[in-house]
Amino acid sequence: MSAVAQSKVASIMKALSDLENNIDSLNTKVAEMKKNLVTKANSEVEKLLGKTREMATKEAEFTIEEAKQRATTQSKKITKNAESKLKELTDKINANFDEAVKHVVSTVLEA
């Protein structure tokens, strides 16, 4: 083989070797980028999970407070109704008390 051919073969071999080194370097960089991307994605997932929990907690607190207010309103309505019925019964008892006493006294005296 001539010196020129050997030189061209050596040049091609060097170019192929450099190309292989570049490909290896790129593969290493790609692997590192993938690793960084996975780390970043996991970090973002954790942030979103935290925000989701926070939002769910606030929503639950709001729902609980709303239910508490409805229960308080209902409780006041029931108490007011019970007080009204108690007053009605008390008024009926007071209105008929004298008559009831007379009836009991007359029944006792007749016996």
HELIX and SHEET records of a PDB file:
HELIX    1   1 ALA A    3  GLU A  110  1                                 108    
END                                                                             
